[in-house]
Amino acid sequence: MSAIEYVVLVDDEGREIGTAPKASVHGTDTALHLAFSCHVYNSRGEILVTRRALDKTAWPGVWTNSFCGHPAPAEPVIDAVKRRAAYEVGLTLRDISLVLPLFRYRATDASGIVEHEICPVYMAYTDDEPDLNPREVAEARWVDPADLDASLGTTPWAFSPWLVLQSQQLDLFAPEQHRRAS
């Protein structure tokens, strides 16, 4: 990865309008930009949740989806999903599918950092065990989707706002739907 990461800036309709250094779009005045989220399941039907590294700028130490990131300028989003899976959690994915193409949110964390993203959501499968990049992820757990659903309902403040919002728009928690043979 280059010394300076760039993200794709988009207009309200999701059309690319330029690029900016990633560090400049995660502050108190955040431009709308392109990102993605991915939820990873194993053949037992468990979903991988991760806890963001404690030194992350936004939402440090918060539990979230399996991983997320930003496609680089001119990088197909699916390639970015594979790249970030390897980089953040050391996973090789299979059966990647786009499940929530128009997901979008704006949220402010306790320190005033704003996320403002058009963030297509993907699901994927693996039977790899995570190999965490400590700069990105503090912890990871394979959990029963029903247990995650219950936790999101009772303690939404312990999770990233994008995970809570995605769970309200997408059935992440039907284990029979996500159990696949390896």
N, CA, C and O of each residue as an XYZ file, in Angstrom:
728
protein
N       0.834     -1.172      0.000
C       0.000      0.000      0.000
C       0.878      1.235      0.000
O       1.919      1.277      0.655
N       0.441      2.240     -0.747
C       1.221      3.461     -0.849
C       1.186      4.217      0.468
O       0.348      3.948      1.329
N       2.096      5.158      0.617
C       2.178      5.950      1.833
C       0.903      6.758      2.049
O       0.456      6.919      3.184
N       0.320      7.261      0.978
C      -0.926      8.017      1.075
C      -2.022      7.225      0.387
O      -1.932      6.925     -0.803
N      -3.059      6.887      1.144
C      -4.220      6.209      0.559
C      -5.213      7.259      0.096
O      -5.458      8.248      0.787
N      -5.781      7.033     -1.083
C      -6.796      7.926     -1.619
C      -8.139      7.229     -1.652
O      -8.216      6.014     -1.830
N      -9.197      8.006     -1.478
C     -10.561      7.500     -1.587
C     -11.256      8.220     -2.727
O     -10.813      9.272     -3.187
N     -12.354      7.628     -3.170
C     -13.143      8.171     -4.267
C     -14.260      9.034     -3.686
O     -15.092      8.549     -2.919
N     -14.274     10.299     -4.050
C     -15.354     11.208     -3.651
C     -16.519     11.020     -4.610
O     -16.320     10.821     -5.808
N     -17.742     11.085     -4.075
C     -18.932     10.899     -4.901
C     -19.950     11.995     -4.599
O     -19.931     12.620     -3.538
N     -20.843     12.206     -5.572
C     -21.940     13.147     -5.354
C     -23.115     12.398     -4.726
O     -23.005     11.203     -4.449
N     -24.231     13.081     -4.501
C     -25.382     12.466     -3.842
C     -25.969     11.290     -4.604
O     -26.635     10.442     -4.012
N     -25.733     11.226     -5.906
C     -26.218     10.099     -6.712
C     -25.186      8.979     -6.812
O     -25.434      7.974     -7.479
N     -24.038      9.133     -6.164
C     -23.018      8.100     -6.185
C     -22.053      8.184     -7.341
O     -21.261      7.264     -7.551
N     -22.099      9.278     -8.108
C     -21.184      9.448     -9.239
C     -19.849      9.985     -8.751
O     -19.796     10.887     -7.915
N     -18.776      9.421     -9.282
C     -17.441      9.864     -8.901
C     -17.235     11.319     -9.310
O     -17.531     11.713    -10.439
N     -16.716     12.115     -8.360
C     -16.448     13.527     -8.646
C     -15.011     13.914     -8.350
O     -14.631     15.072     -8.520
N     -14.206     12.948     -7.908
C     -12.807     13.254     -7.617
C     -12.239     12.272     -6.617
O     -12.844     11.245     -6.312
N     -11.068     12.608     -6.115
C     -10.407     11.788     -5.108
C      -9.864     12.704     -4.015
O      -9.737     13.914     -4.203
N      -9.551     12.110     -2.889
C      -8.962     12.860     -1.783
C      -8.163     11.889     -0.923
O      -8.476     10.699     -0.885
N      -7.138     12.378     -0.234
C      -6.441     11.505      0.714
C      -7.413     10.999      1.780
O      -8.241     11.756      2.287
N      -7.306      9.725      2.111
C      -8.208      9.119      3.098
C      -8.190      9.906      4.404
O      -9.237     10.104      5.021
N      -7.030     10.347      4.824
C      -6.919     11.076      6.085
C      -7.732     12.367      6.084
O      -8.133     12.841      7.147
N      -7.980     12.936      4.921
C      -8.715     14.204      4.856
C     -10.221     14.023      4.858
O     -10.953     15.002      5.005
N     -10.705     12.801      4.699
C     -12.154     12.590      4.644
C     -12.685     11.858      5.866
O     -13.825     11.394      5.857
N     -11.902     11.750      6.889
C     -12.368     11.161      8.141
C     -12.037     12.139      9.262
O     -11.094     11.945     10.029
N     -12.828     13.179      9.329
C     -12.660     14.212     10.338
C     -14.015     14.726     10.751
O     -15.004     13.995     10.714
N     -14.064     15.982     11.142
C     -15.330     16.567     11.572
C     -16.124     17.131     10.399
O     -17.313     17.417     10.535
N     -15.469     17.294      9.239
C     -16.134     17.783      8.025
C     -15.842     16.782      6.911
O     -14.934     16.990      6.106
N     -16.607     15.706      6.869
C     -16.307     14.573      6.012
C     -17.077     14.640      4.699
O     -18.306     14.712      4.691
N     -16.351     14.618      3.604
C     -16.979     14.591      2.275
C     -17.588     13.215      2.024
O     -17.087     12.205      2.517
N     -18.671     13.188      1.254
C     -19.287     11.924      0.859
C     -18.301     11.153     -0.018
O     -17.780     11.690     -0.996
N     -18.050      9.901      0.336
C     -17.085      9.102     -0.406
C     -17.530      7.640     -0.461
O     -18.445      7.219      0.248
N     -16.858      6.887     -1.319
C     -17.197      5.488     -1.560
C     -16.452      4.584     -0.593
O     -15.254      4.751     -0.360
N     -17.168      3.637     -0.041
C     -16.596      2.643      0.865
C     -17.290      1.310      0.576
O     -18.020      1.197     -0.409
N     -17.074      0.313      1.412
C     -17.808     -0.951      1.349
C     -17.729     -1.615      2.706
O     -16.831     -1.320      3.495
N     -18.655     -2.503      2.982
C     -18.642     -3.370      4.161
C     -18.766     -4.805      3.685
O     -19.342     -5.075      2.631
N     -18.217     -5.728      4.473
C     -18.344     -7.135      4.138
C     -18.631     -7.946      5.402
O     -18.013     -7.748      6.448
N     -19.582     -8.856      5.271
C     -19.942     -9.792      6.327
C     -19.518    -11.179      5.858
O     -19.933    -11.636      4.792
N     -18.691    -11.844      6.658
C     -18.125    -13.131      6.280
C     -18.716    -14.229      7.164
O     -18.797    -14.095      8.385
N     -19.124    -15.311      6.513
C     -19.680    -16.479      7.177
C     -18.772    -17.681      6.938
O     -18.040    -17.735      5.950
N     -18.831    -18.646      7.859
C     -18.133    -19.906      7.641
C     -19.164    -21.000      7.355
O     -20.368    -20.742      7.384
N     -18.701    -22.202      7.082
C     -19.616    -23.279      6.698
C     -20.473    -23.766      7.865
O     -21.432    -24.506      7.651
N     -20.146    -23.366      9.090
C     -20.983    -23.690     10.252
C     -22.127    -22.690     10.406
O     -22.962    -22.841     11.298
N     -22.173    -21.662      9.541
C     -23.223    -20.658      9.615
C     -22.913    -19.519     10.562
O     -23.778    -18.686     10.831
N     -21.685    -19.468     11.075
C     -21.293    -18.395     11.980
C     -20.862    -17.160     11.168
O     -20.392    -17.277     10.035
N     -21.033    -15.985     11.774
C     -20.624    -14.729     11.162
C     -19.411    -14.194     11.926
O     -19.339    -14.298     13.151
N     -18.479    -13.633     11.198
C     -17.270    -13.071     11.801
C     -17.521    -11.613     12.163
O     -17.864    -10.804     11.302
N     -17.349    -11.282     13.437
C     -17.372     -9.896     13.877
C     -15.975     -9.531     14.355
O     -15.234    -10.373     14.864
N     -15.633     -8.272     14.182
C     -14.308     -7.803     14.577
C     -14.443     -6.590     15.480
O     -15.429     -5.854     15.434
N     -13.430     -6.410     16.292
C     -13.346     -5.226     17.149
C     -12.262     -4.332     16.581
O     -11.114     -4.752     16.443
N     -12.618     -3.110     16.254
C     -11.691     -2.180     15.635
C     -10.500     -1.904     16.561
O     -10.648     -1.841     17.781
N      -9.334     -1.745     15.963
C      -8.126     -1.456     16.731
C      -8.340     -0.216     17.601
O      -9.092      0.686     17.233
N      -7.689     -0.181     18.732
C      -7.879      0.909     19.681
C      -7.300      2.232     19.204
O      -7.658      3.290     19.723
N      -6.406      2.181     18.219
C      -5.833      3.442     17.719
C      -6.449      3.889     16.393
O      -5.899      4.761     15.720
N      -7.589      3.297     16.011
C      -8.306      3.764     14.825
C      -8.825      5.181     15.084
O      -9.178      5.524     16.213
N      -8.866      5.992     14.038
C      -9.352      7.365     14.176
C     -10.832      7.402     14.515
O     -11.247      8.156     15.395
N     -11.625      6.603     13.834
C     -13.076      6.590     14.033
C     -13.513      5.290     14.702
O     -13.088      4.204     14.307
N     -14.339      5.409     15.684
C     -14.905      4.267     16.406
C     -13.840      3.271     16.874
O     -13.961      2.077     16.597
N     -12.800      3.733     17.577
C     -11.784      2.801     18.079
C     -12.386      1.845     19.109
O     -13.180      2.251     19.958
N     -11.998      0.574     19.023
C     -12.410     -0.418     20.002
C     -13.841     -0.889     19.895
O     -14.299     -1.645     20.752
N     -14.569     -0.464     18.864
C     -15.972     -0.821     18.707
C     -16.084     -2.114     17.895
O     -15.324     -2.330     16.950
N     -17.031     -2.963     18.270
C     -17.296     -4.178     17.506
C     -18.049     -3.805     16.233
O     -18.884     -2.900     16.231
N     -17.738     -4.523     15.144
C     -18.304     -4.175     13.847
C     -18.410     -5.414     12.960
O     -18.223     -6.545     13.407
N     -18.715     -5.160     11.698
C     -18.804     -6.231     10.712
C     -17.431     -6.886     10.527
O     -16.469     -6.504     11.193
N     -17.339     -7.857      9.635
C     -16.092     -8.601      9.458
C     -14.933     -7.700      9.066
O     -13.845     -7.799      9.633
N     -15.163     -6.822      8.098
C     -14.182     -5.805      7.721
C     -14.853     -4.818      6.784
O     -15.924     -5.082      6.239
N     -14.208     -3.686      6.608
C     -14.708     -2.682      5.677
C     -13.520     -1.891      5.149
O     -12.399     -2.034      5.636
N     -13.773     -1.068      4.160
C     -12.682     -0.299      3.592
C     -13.159      0.599      2.476
O     -14.352      0.856      2.315
N     -12.196      1.067      1.713
C     -12.455      1.992      0.611
C     -11.749      1.488     -0.639
O     -10.572      1.131     -0.580
N     -12.442      1.453     -1.760
C     -11.728      1.134     -2.998
C     -10.813      2.298     -3.365
O     -11.164      3.461     -3.167
N      -9.662      1.981     -3.892
C      -8.754      3.017     -4.388
C      -9.315      3.577     -5.691
O     -10.133      2.920     -6.336
N      -8.901      4.758     -6.085
C      -9.353      5.288     -7.377
C      -9.086      4.276     -8.494
O      -7.992      3.717     -8.581
N     -10.073      4.047     -9.335
C     -10.038      3.133    -10.478
C      -9.994      1.650    -10.083
O      -9.855      0.798    -10.960
N     -10.106      1.325     -8.816
C     -10.111     -0.072     -8.367
C     -11.550     -0.580     -8.311
O     -12.387      0.037     -7.652
N     -11.856     -1.684     -8.982
C     -13.192     -2.266     -8.840
C     -13.463     -2.606     -7.369
O     -12.571     -3.085     -6.669
N     -14.684     -2.360     -6.904
C     -14.999     -2.567     -5.495
C     -14.747     -4.013     -5.094
O     -14.233     -4.259     -4.003
N     -15.090     -4.967     -5.933
C     -14.876     -6.380     -5.589
C     -13.393     -6.676     -5.355
O     -13.054     -7.490     -4.496
N     -12.515     -6.025     -6.107
C     -11.074     -6.186     -5.885
C     -10.664     -5.589     -4.543
O      -9.807     -6.136     -3.849
N     -11.278     -4.464     -4.182
C     -10.994     -3.842     -2.888
C     -11.457     -4.742     -1.745
O     -10.782     -4.841     -0.720
N     -12.604     -5.398     -1.917
C     -13.103     -6.322     -0.898
C     -12.074     -7.434     -0.668
O     -11.730     -7.731      0.477
N     -11.589     -8.037     -1.730
C     -10.595     -9.114     -1.598
C      -9.304     -8.601     -0.975
O      -8.713     -9.262     -0.122
N      -8.873     -7.425     -1.402
C      -7.628     -6.827     -0.878
C      -7.738     -6.572      0.621
O      -6.835     -6.922      1.381
N      -8.841     -5.964      1.047
C      -8.992     -5.640      2.465
C      -9.222     -6.893      3.315
O      -8.814     -6.928      4.475
N      -9.861     -7.909      2.763
C     -10.018     -9.172      3.500
C      -8.655     -9.746      3.847
O      -8.419    -10.171      4.978
N      -7.766     -9.754      2.873
C      -6.416    -10.269      3.105
C      -5.643     -9.363      4.067
O      -4.960     -9.850      4.968
N      -5.752     -8.056      3.878
C      -4.971     -7.100      4.663
C      -5.423     -7.001      6.123
O      -4.592     -7.011      7.031
N      -6.725     -6.906      6.347
C      -7.226     -6.681      7.705
C      -7.342     -7.950      8.528
O      -6.951     -7.979      9.695
N      -7.888     -9.013      7.913
C      -8.199    -10.214      8.680
C      -7.560    -11.482      8.117
O      -7.841    -12.580      8.598
N      -6.706    -11.342      7.104
C      -5.965    -12.481      6.579
C      -6.824    -13.574      5.982
O      -6.486    -14.753      6.088
N      -7.932    -13.204      5.353
C      -8.852    -14.200      4.811
C      -8.843    -14.218      3.294
O      -8.704    -13.181      2.645
N      -8.993    -15.415      2.739
C      -9.298    -15.602      1.331
C     -10.786    -15.921      1.263
O     -11.261    -16.842      1.928
N     -11.508    -15.169      0.471
C     -12.962    -15.292      0.409
C     -13.423    -16.099     -0.788
O     -12.715    -16.214     -1.789
N     -14.621    -16.658     -0.672
C     -15.290    -17.295     -1.803
C     -16.746    -16.846     -1.802
O     -17.248    -16.328     -0.804
N     -17.411    -17.049     -2.923
C     -18.836    -16.750     -3.045
C     -19.177    -15.338     -2.553
O     -20.093    -15.152     -1.753
N     -18.437    -14.368     -3.037
C     -18.690    -12.972     -2.664
C     -19.912    -12.478     -3.432
O     -20.000    -12.635     -4.650
N     -20.853    -11.878     -2.703
C     -22.039    -11.344     -3.380
C     -22.399     -9.978     -2.812
O     -22.238     -9.713     -1.621
N     -22.885     -9.132     -3.690
C     -23.364     -7.805     -3.327
C     -24.798     -7.955     -2.838
O     -25.666     -8.401     -3.588
N     -25.052     -7.584     -1.579
C     -26.373     -7.830     -0.999
C     -27.137     -6.550     -0.639
O     -28.351     -6.592     -0.439
N     -26.455     -5.445     -0.557
C     -27.099     -4.172     -0.241
C     -26.361     -3.080     -1.016
O     -25.520     -2.376     -0.457
N     -26.681     -2.942     -2.306
C     -25.881     -2.065     -3.170
C     -26.020     -0.578     -2.885
O     -25.118      0.189     -3.220
N     -27.107     -0.151     -2.285
C     -27.353      1.281     -2.123
C     -27.231      1.761     -0.678
O     -27.707      2.847     -0.346
N     -26.604      0.968      0.179
C     -26.462      1.367      1.580
C     -25.658      2.668      1.677
O     -24.637      2.851      1.014
N     -26.157      3.545      2.520
C     -25.541      4.858      2.691
C     -25.799      5.313      4.124
O     -26.871      5.063      4.675
N     -24.829      5.973      4.720
C     -25.036      6.470      6.078
C     -24.116      7.653      6.368
O     -23.115      7.882      5.689
N     -24.500      8.389      7.403
C     -23.682      9.454      7.962
C     -23.795      9.305      9.469
O     -24.902      9.265     10.006
N     -22.665      9.224     10.155
C     -22.671      9.040     11.600
C     -21.476      9.770     12.206
O     -20.436      9.936     11.570
N     -21.653     10.198     13.445
C     -20.604     10.919     14.165
C     -20.258     10.144     15.424
O     -21.147      9.783     16.195
N     -18.960      9.881     15.641
C     -18.563      9.150     16.843
C     -18.387     10.121     18.017
O     -18.529     11.333     17.855
N     -18.079      9.580     19.190
C     -18.010     10.375     20.417
C     -16.960     11.487     20.353
O     -17.091     12.499     21.041
N     -15.925     11.308     19.537
C     -14.877     12.327     19.437
C     -15.178     13.388     18.381
O     -14.407     14.332     18.208
N     -16.301     13.233     17.675
C     -16.673     14.198     16.640
C     -16.277     13.791     15.235
O     -16.556     14.524     14.287
N     -15.628     12.629     15.069
C     -15.256     12.136     13.743
C     -16.520     11.706     13.008
O     -17.376     11.015     13.561
N     -16.619     12.130     11.748
C     -17.802     11.841     10.937
C     -17.461     10.834      9.847
O     -16.454     10.967      9.152
N     -18.309      9.832      9.708
C     -18.278      8.940      8.547
C     -19.451      9.355      7.672
O     -20.568      9.530      8.161
N     -19.194      9.512      6.374
C     -20.236      9.912      5.429
C     -19.960      9.137      4.148
O     -19.137      9.542      3.327
N     -20.661      8.016      3.987
C     -20.273      7.067      2.942
C     -21.468      6.506      2.176
O     -22.545      6.282      2.727
N     -21.235      6.293      0.907
C     -22.025      5.366      0.111
C     -21.237      4.069      0.196
O     -20.077      4.001     -0.213
N     -21.882      3.045      0.733
C     -21.138      1.881      1.224
C     -21.842      0.584      0.836
O     -22.547      0.002      1.661
N     -21.667      0.114     -0.407
C     -22.281     -1.164     -0.763
C     -21.841     -2.269      0.203
O     -20.704     -2.289      0.676
N     -22.768     -3.183      0.482
C     -22.523     -4.234      1.463
C     -22.439     -5.581      0.747
O     -23.260     -5.911     -0.109
N     -21.416     -6.345      1.130
C     -21.153     -7.659      0.548
C     -21.249     -8.735      1.622
O     -21.053     -8.475      2.809
N     -21.558     -9.957      1.173
C     -21.441    -11.158      1.997
C     -20.468    -12.081      1.289
O     -20.380    -12.102      0.061
N     -19.743    -12.841      2.089
C     -18.776    -13.786      1.533
C     -18.618    -14.943      2.501
O     -19.134    -14.920      3.618
N     -17.903    -15.941      2.052
C     -17.694    -17.161      2.828
C     -16.218    -17.520      2.856
O     -15.467    -17.232      1.924
N     -15.822    -18.161      3.961
C     -14.473    -18.696      4.096
C     -14.492    -19.743      5.193
O     -15.379    -19.742      6.046
N     -13.534    -20.618      5.174
C     -13.288    -21.496      6.309
C     -11.890    -21.266      6.856
O     -11.387    -22.054      7.657
N     -11.261    -20.167      6.413
C      -9.991    -19.742      6.990
C     -10.248    -19.235      8.404
O     -11.352    -18.799      8.733
N      -9.218    -19.299      9.227
C      -9.266    -18.629     10.523
C      -8.615    -17.269     10.352
O      -7.608    -17.158      9.652
N      -9.158    -16.237     10.970
C      -8.592    -14.900     10.812
C      -7.145    -14.808     11.289
O      -6.755    -15.424     12.281
N      -6.376    -14.033     10.564
C      -5.006    -13.671     10.927
C      -5.009    -12.149     10.964
O      -4.836    -11.496      9.935
N      -5.205    -11.591     12.145
C      -5.523    -10.182     12.296
C      -4.326     -9.259     12.096
O      -3.220     -9.540     12.559
N      -4.568     -8.156     11.397
C      -3.614     -7.065     11.297
C      -3.895     -6.160     12.504
O      -4.940     -5.511     12.542
N      -2.990     -6.101     13.488
C      -3.280     -5.354     14.713
C      -3.448     -3.852     14.506
O      -3.987     -3.170     15.378
N      -2.999     -3.328     13.373
C      -3.227     -1.908     13.086
C      -4.694     -1.648     12.729
O      -5.164     -0.512     12.800
N      -5.407     -2.700     12.347
C      -6.802     -2.578     11.917
C      -7.790     -3.205     12.896
O      -8.860     -2.654     13.150
N      -7.420     -4.365     13.442
C      -8.376     -5.180     14.201
C      -7.751     -5.619     15.525
O      -6.656     -6.181     15.548
N      -8.460     -5.359     16.627
C      -7.986     -5.770     17.949
C      -8.381     -7.207     18.277
O      -7.613     -7.941     18.898
N      -9.574     -7.602     17.859
C     -10.092     -8.943     18.153
C     -11.049     -9.360     17.055
O     -11.576     -8.529     16.315
N     -11.265    -10.665     16.964
C     -12.264    -11.197     16.037
C     -12.892    -12.427     16.671
O     -12.236    -13.169     17.402
N     -14.168    -12.632     16.383
C     -14.899    -13.788     16.898
C     -15.861    -14.293     15.840
O     -16.522    -13.511     15.157
N     -15.933    -15.623     15.711
C     -17.013    -16.244     14.954
C     -18.171    -16.385     15.933
O     -18.006    -16.965     17.006
N     -19.339    -15.863     15.576
C     -20.472    -15.898     16.494
C     -21.713    -16.419     15.779
O     -21.819    -16.378     14.554
N     -22.634    -16.902     16.579
C     -23.927    -17.326     16.055
C     -24.686    -16.068     15.624
O     -24.782    -15.114     16.397
N     -25.222    -16.053     14.414
C     -25.944    -14.857     13.955
C     -27.087    -14.436     14.878
O     -27.332    -13.240     15.042
N     -27.789    -15.392     15.480
C     -28.896    -15.042     16.388
C     -28.366    -14.334     17.631
O     -29.009    -13.417     18.143
N     -27.201    -14.752     18.119
C     -26.607    -14.084     19.280
C     -26.193    -12.654     18.930
O     -26.369    -11.740     19.735
N     -25.646    -12.466     17.736
C     -25.283    -11.119     17.302
C     -26.532    -10.256     17.179
O     -26.529     -9.104     17.612
N     -27.578    -10.785     16.608
C     -28.831    -10.055     16.466
C     -29.344     -9.611     17.837
O     -29.763     -8.465     18.000
N     -29.314    -10.500     18.808
C     -29.773    -10.159     20.157
C     -28.905     -9.054     20.761
O     -29.422     -8.121     21.374
N     -27.602     -9.159     20.589
C     -26.697     -8.140     21.123
C     -26.920     -6.787     20.469
O     -26.897     -5.759     21.145
N     -27.135     -6.778     19.166
C     -27.407     -5.522     18.464
C     -28.689     -4.877     18.980
O     -28.793     -3.651     19.035
N     -29.662     -5.702     19.359
C     -30.922     -5.170     19.871
C     -30.812     -4.616     21.277
O     -31.472     -3.632     21.613
N     -29.981     -5.240     22.104
C     -29.904     -4.820     23.510
C     -28.786     -3.820     23.787
O     -28.895     -3.014     24.711
N     -27.708     -3.862     22.994
C     -26.568     -2.957     23.240
C     -26.058     -2.353     21.928
O     -24.886     -2.527     21.595
N     -26.901     -1.654     21.185
C     -26.451     -1.118     19.892
C     -25.270     -0.161     20.022
O     -24.494     -0.022     19.077
N     -25.116      0.493     21.154
C     -24.020      1.435     21.380
C     -22.649      0.754     21.408
O     -21.628      1.431     21.290
N     -22.610     -0.564     21.562
C     -21.337     -1.291     21.597
C     -20.826     -1.643     20.203
O     -19.743     -2.208     20.057
N     -21.613     -1.304     19.178
C     -21.294     -1.683     17.805
C     -21.184     -0.445     16.922
O     -21.677      0.630     17.266
N     -20.536     -0.617     15.795
C     -20.450      0.485     14.836
C     -21.845      0.832     14.338
O     -22.690     -0.051     14.190
N     -22.090      2.112     14.080
C     -23.423      2.484     13.591
C     -23.750      1.844     12.251
O     -24.912      1.546     11.976
N     -22.727      1.625     11.401
C     -23.020      1.003     10.111
C     -23.450     -0.447     10.271
O     -24.281     -0.918      9.495
N     -22.916     -1.170     11.244
C     -23.372     -2.545     11.463
C     -24.820     -2.543     11.949
O     -25.630     -3.344     11.481
N     -25.148     -1.663     12.871
C     -26.517     -1.591     13.377
C     -27.476     -1.263     12.236
O     -28.505     -1.923     12.089
N     -27.156     -0.260     11.430
C     -28.021      0.129     10.317
C     -28.124     -0.972      9.264
O     -29.211     -1.233      8.749
N     -27.003     -1.620      8.939
C     -27.046     -2.708      7.955
C     -27.921     -3.850      8.450
O     -28.659     -4.451      7.669
N     -27.844     -4.153      9.738
C     -28.644     -5.252     10.275
C     -30.134     -4.952     10.193
O     -30.948     -5.873     10.126
N     -30.501     -3.671     10.196
C     -31.903     -3.290     10.088
C     -32.409     -3.386      8.649
O     -33.615     -3.482      8.419
N     -31.493     -3.360      7.682
C     -31.878     -3.373      6.266
C     -31.638     -4.715      5.587
O     -32.054     -4.916      4.446
N     -30.979     -5.622      6.270
C     -30.527     -6.859      5.645
C     -30.654     -7.989      6.644
O     -30.337     -7.813      7.820
N     -31.113     -9.147      6.196
C     -31.219    -10.285      7.102
C     -29.865    -10.975      7.206
O     -29.581    -11.943      6.500
N     -29.040    -10.449      8.106
C     -27.717    -11.038      8.331
C     -27.787    -12.265      9.225
O     -26.810    -13.003      9.348
N     -28.925    -12.483      9.842
C     -28.959    -13.371     10.982
C     -29.753    -14.646     10.798
O     -30.040    -15.324     11.784
N     -30.117    -15.001      9.588
C     -30.805    -16.264      9.343
C     -29.752    -17.343      9.130
O     -29.276    -17.517      8.009
N     -29.375    -18.077     10.187
C     -28.245    -19.005     10.067
C     -28.425    -20.062      8.986
O     -27.458    -20.440      8.324
N     -29.650    -20.541      8.801
C     -29.857    -21.567      7.773
C     -29.554    -21.011      6.379
O     -29.177    -21.757      5.476
N     -29.718    -19.731      6.215
C     -29.445    -19.087      4.931
C     -27.936    -19.011      4.651
O     -27.520    -18.970      3.493
N     -27.126    -18.991      5.708
C     -25.698    -18.755      5.550
C     -24.835    -19.995      5.747
O     -23.621    -19.934      5.552
N     -25.430    -21.106      6.123
C     -24.657    -22.326      6.320
C     -24.387    -22.963      4.976
O     -25.318    -23.270      4.231
N     -23.128    -23.163      4.661
C     -22.732    -23.763      3.376
C     -21.695    -24.843      3.623
O     -20.937    -24.800      4.591
N     -21.685    -25.780      2.747
C     -20.652    -26.827      2.845
C     -19.319    -26.219      2.440
O     -19.256    -25.337      1.584
N     -18.249    -26.710      3.074
C     -16.917    -26.181      2.736
C     -16.381    -26.770      1.465
O     -15.275    -26.430      1.044
